[in-house]
Amino acid sequence: MSPILAQRWTAMAPVLAISPSELCLIVGAGFGWGVEAFVSETGCTTVGIDISDYIDAEKSNTEEAEIRAEITAAGLDPDSGQGAVILAAVCDFQPRTNVIVLKEDASTNTSRQAIRSALGGWPTVCILEDIIDETTTDQEITQVNNAMTLFAGNQRVIWVFNGNPSRSMQDLQTLTGAEVIATDGSVHLVP
């Protein structure tokens, strides 16, 4: 689990007050490290989704090949001496994903059913984790937000967002009508 994501969810979880009985969906989950941190903090059943082809292809693999290449590029042998010490320190030799991360976008009934099946029920909380950048349009945000409300209709939708030069947290909350929380938990906007 990423220490940065663990720290993030340690700060946000108490503010969000999500109970262990919730069924949670994390959108933009990547390799699921945020999902791991979230589950560690809340204890609730959680599934991640991510539409990246790279994430889908690599989630069952380890980072060993990439770490070995970097050690070699630094002029060290990853199988002996200092190179082997570095490899042992930074590579856990485990799959990148230790939680369920589906390649789904929740935009179709089939996709939502796959998510429901993996979760064991409809999500009661949908968290959109850092999926907005400066190029994301209002239409794209609205489309994603609407997809979250198509599950069962009464789940919490929470956007994790710190704002950027083109959009403030308040702008996002006004556009979506959903909760918005800063990654450090310091700001939590509720409709």
GROMACS elastic network, one bead per residue, 0.5 to 0.9 nm:
[ bonds ]
;  ai    aj funct       b0    kb
    1     4     6  0.86784   500
    1     5     6  0.74711   500
    1     6     6  0.70813   500
    1    32     6  0.85045   500
    1    33     6  0.51214   500
    1    34     6  0.75998   500
    1    36     6  0.64825   500
    1    37     6  0.67062   500
    2     5     6  0.53075   500
    2     6     6  0.62116   500
    2     7     6  0.86510   500
    2    33     6  0.60278   500
    2    34     6  0.76080   500
    2    36     6  0.88989   500
    2    37     6  0.79149   500
    3     7     6  0.60638   500
    3     8     6  0.84942   500
    3    37     6  0.86881   500
    4     7     6  0.51528   500
    4     8     6  0.61545   500
    4     9     6  0.87970   500
    5     9     6  0.61838   500
    5    10     6  0.84067   500
    5    33     6  0.69809   500
    5    34     6  0.54903   500
    5    35     6  0.89421   500
    5    36     6  0.88137   500
    5    37     6  0.62607   500
    5    38     6  0.84280   500
    6     9     6  0.53722   500
    6    10     6  0.60757   500
    6    11     6  0.87290   500
    6    33     6  0.83795   500
    6    34     6  0.72125   500
    6    36     6  0.81905   500
    6    38     6  0.75504   500
    6    40     6  0.83072   500
    6    41     6  0.83155   500
    7    10     6  0.50541   500
    7    11     6  0.64081   500
    7    12     6  0.87874   500
    7    37     6  0.82717   500
    7   184     6  0.82803   500
    8    11     6  0.53342   500
    8    12     6  0.62526   500
    8    13     6  0.85335   500
    8    34     6  0.86569   500
    8    37     6  0.83761   500
    8    38     6  0.89983   500
    8   183     6  0.57831   500
    8   184     6  0.57452   500
    8   185     6  0.78162   500
    9    13     6  0.54716   500
    9    14     6  0.86204   500
    9    34     6  0.77346   500
    9    37     6  0.62024   500
    9    38     6  0.57408   500
    9    40     6  0.87439   500
    9    41     6  0.66914   500
    9    42     6  0.89814   500
    9   183     6  0.78328   500
    9   184     6  0.80541   500
    9   185     6  0.84428   500
   10    13     6  0.58188   500
   10    14     6  0.74277   500
   10    37     6  0.80167   500
   10    38     6  0.81272   500
   10    40     6  0.89434   500
   10    41     6  0.63142   500
   10   184     6  0.86468   500
   10   185     6  0.88691   500
   11    14     6  0.67594   500
   11    15     6  0.74850   500
   11   183     6  0.76945   500
   11   184     6  0.55161   500
   11   185     6  0.53241   500
   11   186     6  0.81880   500
   12    15     6  0.53897   500
   12    16     6  0.62743   500
   12    17     6  0.87396   500
   12   181     6  0.76261   500
   12   182     6  0.78803   500
   12   183     6  0.66990   500
   12   184     6  0.62122   500
   12   186     6  0.81550   500
   13    16     6  0.51946   500
   13    17     6  0.61155   500
   13    18     6  0.68672   500
   13    38     6  0.74984   500
   13    41     6  0.64609   500
   13    42     6  0.67753   500
   13   185     6  0.80011   500
   14    17     6  0.51307   500
   14    18     6  0.77092   500
   14    41     6  0.85949   500
   14    42     6  0.86970   500
   14   185     6  0.84717   500
   15    18     6  0.85605   500
   15   181     6  0.87675   500
   15   185     6  0.64640   500
   15   186     6  0.86158   500
   15   188     6  0.75390   500
   16   158     6  0.89632   500
   16   181     6  0.84072   500
   16   185     6  0.85098   500
   16   188     6  0.81758   500
   17    42     6  0.84843   500
   18    21     6  0.83425   500
   18    22     6  0.68787   500
   18    42     6  0.65074   500
   18    44     6  0.80821   500
   18   125     6  0.83247   500
   19    22     6  0.57179   500
   19    42     6  0.65316   500
   19    43     6  0.77643   500
   19    44     6  0.68405   500
   20    23     6  0.82971   500
   20    39     6  0.87823   500
   20    42     6  0.56749   500
   20    45     6  0.74387   500
   21    43     6  0.80960   500
   21    44     6  0.57794   500
   21    45     6  0.75209   500
   22    43     6  0.89099   500
   22    44     6  0.56109   500
   22    45     6  0.67017   500
   22    46     6  0.83700   500
   22   123     6  0.75768   500
   22   124     6  0.59118   500
   22   125     6  0.69305   500
   23    44     6  0.63601   500
   23    45     6  0.51710   500
   23    46     6  0.59527   500
   23    47     6  0.83296   500
   23   119     6  0.66649   500
   23   120     6  0.81172   500
   23   121     6  0.72531   500
   23   122     6  0.70641   500
   23   124     6  0.52522   500
   23   125     6  0.63929   500
   23   126     6  0.87268   500
   24    44     6  0.70718   500
   24    45     6  0.61986   500
   24    47     6  0.64822   500
   24    48     6  0.84304   500
   24   119     6  0.77902   500
   24   122     6  0.86554   500
   24   123     6  0.52105   500
   24   124     6  0.60411   500
   24   126     6  0.58466   500
   24   127     6  0.74407   500
   25    35     6  0.87729   500
   25    45     6  0.87236   500
   25    46     6  0.56879   500
   25    47     6  0.51295   500
   25    48     6  0.56492   500
   25    49     6  0.74200   500
   25   115     6  0.82185   500
   25   119     6  0.81056   500
   25   123     6  0.60429   500
   25   124     6  0.81110   500
   25   125     6  0.62922   500
   25   127     6  0.60752   500
   25   128     6  0.83696   500
   26    29     6  0.58207   500
   26    32     6  0.87758   500
   26    34     6  0.83478   500
   26    35     6  0.68454   500
   26    46     6  0.73356   500
   26    47     6  0.63476   500
   26    49     6  0.62836   500
   26    50     6  0.87065   500
   26   101     6  0.89931   500
   26   125     6  0.85031   500
   26   126     6  0.60045   500
   26   128     6  0.58841   500
   26   129     6  0.66067   500
   27    30     6  0.85949   500
   27    47     6  0.88232   500
   27    48     6  0.59457   500
   27    49     6  0.50999   500
   27    50     6  0.62773   500
   27   105     6  0.81599   500
   27   126     6  0.73366   500
   27   127     6  0.60613   500
   27   129     6  0.59644   500
   27   130     6  0.87569   500
   27   131     6  0.78353   500
   28    32     6  0.88426   500
   28    48     6  0.73017   500
   28    49     6  0.60101   500
   28    51     6  0.76080   500
   28    52     6  0.88191   500
   28   127     6  0.88431   500
   28   128     6  0.64532   500
   28   129     6  0.56580   500
   28   130     6  0.71158   500
   28   131     6  0.59596   500
   29    32     6  0.50742   500
   29    33     6  0.74445   500
   29    34     6  0.65720   500
   29    35     6  0.67472   500
   29    47     6  0.86837   500
   29    48     6  0.51134   500
   29    49     6  0.55769   500
   29    50     6  0.55295   500
   29   101     6  0.69621   500
   29   128     6  0.84766   500
   29   129     6  0.69232   500
   30    33     6  0.74309   500
   30    34     6  0.81608   500
   30    48     6  0.79659   500
   30    49     6  0.76195   500
   30    50     6  0.58171   500
   30    51     6  0.86081   500
   30    52     6  0.77508   500
   30    55     6  0.61360   500
   30    56     6  0.87556   500
   30    59     6  0.85729   500
   30    97     6  0.87919   500
   30   101     6  0.77099   500
   31    34     6  0.81453   500
   31    35     6  0.86081   500
   31    48     6  0.86457   500
   31    50     6  0.83864   500
   31    55     6  0.62671   500
   31    56     6  0.84373   500
   31    58     6  0.84360   500
   31    59     6  0.58856   500
   31    96     6  0.60915   500
   31    97     6  0.51235   500
   31    98     6  0.82744   500
   31    99     6  0.83804   500
   31   101     6  0.70278   500
   32    36     6  0.62424   500
   32    37     6  0.86887   500
   32    47     6  0.85404   500
   32    48     6  0.63837   500
   32    49     6  0.84992   500
   32    59     6  0.86931   500
   32    96     6  0.81136   500
   32    97     6  0.57732   500
   32    98     6  0.72133   500
   32    99     6  0.61635   500
   32   100     6  0.73952   500
   32   101     6  0.62381   500
   33    36     6  0.50662   500
   33    37     6  0.63400   500
   33    38     6  0.85759   500
   33    96     6  0.83934   500
   33    97     6  0.72694   500
   33    98     6  0.81191   500
   33    99     6  0.82229   500
   34    37     6  0.50218   500
   34    38     6  0.59491   500
   34    39     6  0.85091   500
   34    48     6  0.88111   500
   34   129     6  0.83738   500
   35    39     6  0.60769   500
   35    40     6  0.84615   500
   35    46     6  0.68541   500
   35    47     6  0.71476   500
   35    48     6  0.64373   500
   35    99     6  0.72162   500
   35   100     6  0.86311   500
   35   101     6  0.87104   500
   36    39     6  0.52494   500
   36    40     6  0.61339   500
   36    41     6  0.87317   500
   36    46     6  0.87063   500
   36    98     6  0.77042   500
   36    99     6  0.67841   500
   37    40     6  0.50244   500
   37    41     6  0.63061   500
   37    42     6  0.86947   500
   38    41     6  0.51904   500
   38    42     6  0.60378   500
   38    43     6  0.77812   500
   38    44     6  0.83082   500
   38    46     6  0.81591   500
   39    42     6  0.51698   500
   39    44     6  0.57963   500
   39    45     6  0.71021   500
   39    46     6  0.67075   500
   40    43     6  0.57949   500
   40    44     6  0.85098   500
   41    44     6  0.86056   500
   42    45     6  0.88363   500
   43    46     6  0.87203   500
   45   119     6  0.68886   500
   45   120     6  0.87035   500
   46    99     6  0.85392   500
   46   100     6  0.80250   500
   46   119     6  0.66778   500
   46   123     6  0.85653   500
   47    99     6  0.73325   500
   47   100     6  0.54050   500
   47   101     6  0.61307   500
   47   102     6  0.76864   500
   47   115     6  0.76105   500
   47   118     6  0.70496   500
   47   119     6  0.61877   500
   48    99     6  0.79045   500
   48   100     6  0.61448   500
   48   102     6  0.62780   500
   48   103     6  0.87827   500
   48   115     6  0.87617   500
   49   100     6  0.82090   500
   49   101     6  0.51069   500
   49   103     6  0.57329   500
   49   104     6  0.56954   500
   49   105     6  0.69244   500
   49   106     6  0.85584   500
   49   115     6  0.82234   500
   50    53     6  0.86551   500
   50    55     6  0.73971   500
   50    56     6  0.78792   500
   50   101     6  0.68454   500
   50   102     6  0.63892   500
   50   103     6  0.52506   500
   50   104     6  0.62925   500
   50   105     6  0.70093   500
   51    54     6  0.88513   500
   51    55     6  0.78326   500
   51    56     6  0.77132   500
   51   102     6  0.80960   500
   51   103     6  0.50743   500
   51   104     6  0.59344   500
   51   105     6  0.62507   500
   52    55     6  0.52547   500
   52    56     6  0.63118   500
   52    57     6  0.86655   500
   52   103     6  0.72918   500
   53    56     6  0.51021   500
   53    57     6  0.60841   500
   53    58     6  0.85537   500
   53   103     6  0.80317   500
   54    57     6  0.51610   500
   54    58     6  0.60098   500
   54    59     6  0.82373   500
   55    58     6  0.52538   500
   55    59     6  0.55391   500
   55   103     6  0.84485   500
   56    59     6  0.56723   500
   56    60     6  0.82086   500
   56   101     6  0.82282   500
   56   102     6  0.77809   500
   56   103     6  0.63530   500
   57    60     6  0.74987   500
   57    61     6  0.81879   500
   58    61     6  0.52283   500
   58    62     6  0.78401   500
   58    63     6  0.88982   500
   58    95     6  0.86412   500
   58    96     6  0.74144   500
   58    97     6  0.86895   500
   59    62     6  0.78624   500
   59    95     6  0.65958   500
   59    96     6  0.51595   500
   59    97     6  0.51005   500
   59    98     6  0.85818   500
   59   101     6  0.82689   500
   60    94     6  0.86123   500
   60    96     6  0.60504   500
   60    97     6  0.61456   500
   60    98     6  0.84236   500
   61    64     6  0.85033   500
   61    93     6  0.89177   500
   61    94     6  0.77080   500
   61    96     6  0.60184   500
   61    97     6  0.81310   500
   62    65     6  0.74992   500
   62    66     6  0.87092   500
   62    91     6  0.83207   500
   62    92     6  0.81273   500
   62    93     6  0.57112   500
   62    94     6  0.55386   500
   62    96     6  0.54382   500
   62    97     6  0.87160   500
   63    66     6  0.55267   500
   63    67     6  0.61563   500
   63    68     6  0.85943   500
   63    91     6  0.68831   500
   63    92     6  0.83294   500
   63    93     6  0.71302   500
   63    94     6  0.80608   500
   63    95     6  0.76906   500
   63    96     6  0.68875   500
   64    67     6  0.51246   500
   64    68     6  0.59624   500
   64    69     6  0.85286   500
   64    87     6  0.80186   500
   64    91     6  0.62249   500
   64    92     6  0.82278   500
   64    93     6  0.63607   500
   64    94     6  0.88707   500
   65    68     6  0.51323   500
   65    69     6  0.61989   500
   65    70     6  0.87568   500
   66    69     6  0.50957   500
   66    70     6  0.63332   500
   66    71     6  0.87353   500
   67    70     6  0.51181   500
   67    71     6  0.62074   500
   67    72     6  0.85748   500
   67    78     6  0.86590   500
   67    87     6  0.69857   500
   67    90     6  0.80074   500
   67    91     6  0.72812   500
   68    71     6  0.51207   500
   68    72     6  0.61196   500
   68    73     6  0.85273   500
   68    77     6  0.83112   500
   68    78     6  0.57989   500
   68    79     6  0.88006   500
   68    83     6  0.84907   500
   68    87     6  0.70194   500
   69    72     6  0.50790   500
   69    73     6  0.60349   500
   69    74     6  0.86282   500
   69    78     6  0.84709   500
   70    74     6  0.62696   500
   70    75     6  0.88589   500
   71    74     6  0.51293   500
   71    75     6  0.67469   500
   71    76     6  0.56379   500
   71    77     6  0.68743   500
   71    78     6  0.60555   500
   71    83     6  0.61999   500
   71    84     6  0.88876   500
   71    86     6  0.78135   500
   71    87     6  0.76662   500
   72    75     6  0.51103   500
   72    76     6  0.50366   500
   72    77     6  0.57814   500
   72    78     6  0.65950   500
   72    83     6  0.78956   500
   73    76     6  0.73209   500
   74    77     6  0.89243   500
   75    83     6  0.86904   500
   76    79     6  0.88147   500
   76    80     6  0.83132   500
   76    81     6  0.81498   500
   76    82     6  0.70950   500
   76    83     6  0.51214   500
   76    84     6  0.85721   500
   77    80     6  0.56819   500
   77    81     6  0.72054   500
   77    82     6  0.76751   500
   77    83     6  0.50132   500
   77    84     6  0.69562   500
   78    81     6  0.77598   500
   78    82     6  0.77107   500
   78    85     6  0.79238   500
   78    86     6  0.75957   500
   78    87     6  0.61856   500
   79    82     6  0.88425   500
   79    83     6  0.64497   500
   79    85     6  0.86516   500
   79    87     6  0.81862   500
   80    83     6  0.58668   500
   80    85     6  0.77206   500
   81    84     6  0.55026   500
   81    85     6  0.65339   500
   81    86     6  0.89375   500
   82    86     6  0.62031   500
   82    87     6  0.85896   500
   83    86     6  0.51764   500
   83    87     6  0.61520   500
   83    88     6  0.86506   500
   84    87     6  0.50034   500
   84    88     6  0.61268   500
   84    89     6  0.85568   500
   85    88     6  0.52483   500
   85    89     6  0.62237   500
   85    90     6  0.88420   500
   86    89     6  0.50543   500
   86    90     6  0.62088   500
   86    91     6  0.82710   500
   87    90     6  0.55043   500
   87    91     6  0.56400   500
   87    92     6  0.88123   500
   88    91     6  0.56862   500
   88    92     6  0.73691   500
   88    93     6  0.89047   500
   89    92     6  0.78559   500
   91    94     6  0.80523   500
   92    95     6  0.85780   500
   93    96     6  0.87519   500
   94    97     6  0.82026   500
   94    98     6  0.82051   500
   95    98     6  0.65745   500
   97   100     6  0.75074   500
   97   101     6  0.75210   500
   98   101     6  0.88003   500
  100   118     6  0.78050   500
  101   104     6  0.87407   500
  102   105     6  0.87961   500
  102   114     6  0.84293   500
  102   115     6  0.75815   500
  102   118     6  0.85738   500
  103   111     6  0.89564   500
  104   107     6  0.82140   500
  104   111     6  0.57102   500
  104   112     6  0.80051   500
  104   114     6  0.79325   500
  104   115     6  0.76256   500
  105   108     6  0.77523   500
  105   111     6  0.65627   500
  105   112     6  0.80853   500
  105   144     6  0.84667   500
  105   147     6  0.82947   500
  106   109     6  0.74123   500
  106   110     6  0.81442   500
  106   111     6  0.50129   500
  106   113     6  0.85727   500
  106   114     6  0.87806   500
  106   115     6  0.76438   500
  106   144     6  0.83416   500
  106   147     6  0.59164   500
  106   148     6  0.70824   500
  106   150     6  0.83763   500
  106   151     6  0.83472   500
  107   110     6  0.85073   500
  107   111     6  0.65983   500
  107   112     6  0.72126   500
  107   143     6  0.84612   500
  107   144     6  0.78063   500
  107   146     6  0.86658   500
  107   147     6  0.53542   500
  107   148     6  0.83230   500
  107   150     6  0.84111   500
  108   111     6  0.51646   500
  108   112     6  0.62481   500
  108   113     6  0.85758   500
  108   147     6  0.81828   500
  109   112     6  0.50661   500
  109   113     6  0.60335   500
  109   114     6  0.86174   500
  109   150     6  0.86654   500
  109   151     6  0.86844   500
  110   113     6  0.51105   500
  110   114     6  0.62911   500
  110   115     6  0.87768   500
  111   114     6  0.51478   500
  111   115     6  0.64001   500
  111   116     6  0.86662   500
  112   115     6  0.50775   500
  112   116     6  0.60736   500
  112   117     6  0.85566   500
  112   122     6  0.85507   500
  112   147     6  0.89338   500
  112   150     6  0.82587   500
  112   151     6  0.66100   500
  113   117     6  0.60323   500
  113   118     6  0.85950   500
  113   122     6  0.86015   500
  113   151     6  0.86938   500
  114   117     6  0.51144   500
  114   118     6  0.62741   500
  114   119     6  0.86630   500
  115   118     6  0.51521   500
  115   119     6  0.61328   500
  115   120     6  0.84404   500
  115   121     6  0.83710   500
  115   122     6  0.78829   500
  115   123     6  0.83476   500
  116   119     6  0.51454   500
  116   120     6  0.58417   500
  116   122     6  0.50649   500
  116   123     6  0.70353   500
  116   151     6  0.83714   500
  117   120     6  0.51723   500
  117   121     6  0.64675   500
  117   122     6  0.83230   500
  118   121     6  0.79250   500
  119   122     6  0.70781   500
  119   123     6  0.71843   500
  120   123     6  0.87689   500
  121   124     6  0.87498   500
  122   151     6  0.62862   500
  122   152     6  0.64591   500
  122   155     6  0.86650   500
  123   126     6  0.65902   500
  123   151     6  0.71214   500
  123   152     6  0.78731   500
  123   155     6  0.67288   500
  123   156     6  0.88436   500
  124   151     6  0.88497   500
  124   152     6  0.83011   500
  124   154     6  0.72657   500
  124   156     6  0.62770   500
  124   157     6  0.86786   500
  125   154     6  0.89893   500
  125   155     6  0.52289   500
  125   157     6  0.59970   500
  125   158     6  0.75351   500
  126   148     6  0.66009   500
  126   149     6  0.88164   500
  126   155     6  0.69813   500
  126   156     6  0.61158   500
  126   158     6  0.61629   500
  126   159     6  0.84553   500
  127   156     6  0.82144   500
  127   157     6  0.59904   500
  127   159     6  0.58348   500
  127   160     6  0.70956   500
  128   131     6  0.65263   500
  128   132     6  0.89773   500
  128   144     6  0.89205   500
  128   145     6  0.87562   500
  128   157     6  0.77328   500
  128   158     6  0.61816   500
  128   160     6  0.59411   500
  128   161     6  0.85571   500
  129   132     6  0.85238   500
  129   158     6  0.84953   500
  129   159     6  0.63759   500
  129   161     6  0.73403   500
  130   133     6  0.79857   500
  130   159     6  0.75521   500
  130   160     6  0.55389   500
  130   161     6  0.56265   500
  130   162     6  0.83116   500
  130   183     6  0.86886   500
  131   136     6  0.86666   500
  131   159     6  0.86291   500
  131   160     6  0.82156   500
  131   161     6  0.81181   500
  132   135     6  0.78285   500
  132   136     6  0.57788   500
  132   137     6  0.88120   500
  132   141     6  0.78635   500
  132   161     6  0.74559   500
  132   163     6  0.88087   500
  132   164     6  0.89088   500
  133   136     6  0.55547   500
  133   163     6  0.88125   500
  133   164     6  0.73196   500
  133   166     6  0.87084   500
  133   167     6  0.89774   500
  134   137     6  0.83195   500
  134   164     6  0.65436   500
  134   165     6  0.70731   500
  134   166     6  0.58217   500
  134   167     6  0.75195   500
  135   166     6  0.83985   500
  136   139     6  0.83108   500
  136   140     6  0.64126   500
  136   141     6  0.70385   500
  137   140     6  0.51934   500
  137   141     6  0.63433   500
  137   142     6  0.86038   500
  138   141     6  0.51201   500
  138   142     6  0.60354   500
  138   143     6  0.84844   500
  138   172     6  0.87802   500
  138   175     6  0.75182   500
  139   142     6  0.51107   500
  139   143     6  0.60490   500
  139   144     6  0.86976   500
  140   143     6  0.50492   500
  140   144     6  0.63021   500
  140   145     6  0.85562   500
  141   144     6  0.52688   500
  141   145     6  0.60466   500
  141   146     6  0.84942   500
  141   172     6  0.85183   500
  141   175     6  0.82704   500
  141   176     6  0.76348   500
  142   146     6  0.59241   500
  142   147     6  0.84892   500
  142   175     6  0.74020   500
  142   176     6  0.64379   500
  143   146     6  0.52010   500
  143   147     6  0.62513   500
  143   148     6  0.88843   500
  144   147     6  0.50847   500
  144   148     6  0.65322   500
  145   148     6  0.52768   500
  145   149     6  0.67621   500
  145   157     6  0.76923   500
  145   176     6  0.64943   500
  145   178     6  0.82380   500
  146   149     6  0.51938   500
  146   150     6  0.66297   500
  146   176     6  0.85361   500
  147   150     6  0.53349   500
  147   151     6  0.76162   500
  148   151     6  0.62700   500
  148   152     6  0.89448   500
  148   153     6  0.84070   500
  148   155     6  0.82518   500
  148   156     6  0.89908   500
  148   157     6  0.69905   500
  149   152     6  0.69153   500
  149   153     6  0.51829   500
  149   154     6  0.72800   500
  149   155     6  0.71075   500
  149   156     6  0.86348   500
  149   157     6  0.77453   500
  150   153     6  0.58268   500
  151   154     6  0.82637   500
  151   155     6  0.79487   500
  152   155     6  0.70330   500
  156   178     6  0.76133   500
  156   179     6  0.77927   500
  157   177     6  0.88749   500
  157   178     6  0.55371   500
  157   179     6  0.62697   500
  157   180     6  0.86038   500
  158   178     6  0.59928   500
  158   180     6  0.55860   500
  158   181     6  0.72470   500
  159   172     6  0.83637   500
  159   173     6  0.84277   500
  159   178     6  0.72111   500
  159   179     6  0.61636   500
  159   181     6  0.63195   500
  159   182     6  0.86399   500
  160   179     6  0.86654   500
  160   180     6  0.59427   500
  160   181     6  0.51175   500
  160   182     6  0.59322   500
  160   183     6  0.61573   500
  161   164     6  0.85796   500
  161   168     6  0.87872   500
  161   169     6  0.66978   500
  161   172     6  0.86054   500
  161   180     6  0.66474   500
  161   181     6  0.61150   500
  161   182     6  0.53209   500
  161   183     6  0.64703   500
  162   168     6  0.76373   500
  162   169     6  0.64398   500
  162   180     6  0.88154   500
  162   181     6  0.74640   500
  162   183     6  0.63789   500
  162   184     6  0.86959   500
  162   187     6  0.87747   500
  163   166     6  0.79101   500
  163   167     6  0.56849   500
  163   169     6  0.51019   500
  163   170     6  0.85425   500
  163   171     6  0.87778   500
  163   172     6  0.83477   500
  163   182     6  0.81404   500
  164   167     6  0.53458   500
  164   168     6  0.62340   500
  164   169     6  0.84082   500
  165   168     6  0.74886   500
  167   170     6  0.81725   500
  167   171     6  0.60189   500
  167   172     6  0.69731   500
  168   171     6  0.50402   500
  168   172     6  0.64464   500
  168   173     6  0.87335   500
  169   172     6  0.51653   500
  169   173     6  0.62590   500
  169   174     6  0.86596   500
  169   180     6  0.66220   500
  169   181     6  0.78954   500
  169   182     6  0.79931   500
  169   187     6  0.87526   500
  169   189     6  0.79140   500
  170   173     6  0.50348   500
  170   174     6  0.60786   500
  170   175     6  0.85306   500
  170   180     6  0.80748   500
  170   189     6  0.74696   500
  171   174     6  0.51783   500
  171   175     6  0.61385   500
  171   176     6  0.86708   500
  172   175     6  0.51114   500
  172   176     6  0.60893   500
  172   177     6  0.80491   500
  172   178     6  0.82569   500
  172   180     6  0.73834   500
  173   176     6  0.53507   500
  173   177     6  0.53255   500
  173   178     6  0.56828   500
  173   179     6  0.63844   500
  173   180     6  0.60204   500
  173   189     6  0.70008   500
  173   190     6  0.78313   500
  173   191     6  0.72957   500
  174   177     6  0.55050   500
  174   178     6  0.79476   500
  174   191     6  0.82508   500
  175   178     6  0.83048   500
  176   179     6  0.83251   500
  177   190     6  0.83621   500
  177   191     6  0.58911   500
  178   189     6  0.83288   500
  178   190     6  0.68912   500
  178   191     6  0.61289   500
  179   188     6  0.71364   500
  179   189     6  0.55294   500
  179   191     6  0.62471   500
  180   187     6  0.80174   500
  180   188     6  0.57636   500
  180   189     6  0.51243   500
  180   190     6  0.68158   500
  180   191     6  0.89319   500
  181   184     6  0.81241   500
  181   185     6  0.61284   500
  181   186     6  0.77251   500
  181   187     6  0.56590   500
  181   189     6  0.63011   500
  181   190     6  0.86999   500
  182   185     6  0.51412   500
  182   186     6  0.61464   500
  182   187     6  0.53225   500
  182   188     6  0.65675   500
  182   189     6  0.89569   500
  183   186     6  0.77670   500
  183   187     6  0.84981   500
  184   187     6  0.78337   500
  185   188     6  0.66474   500
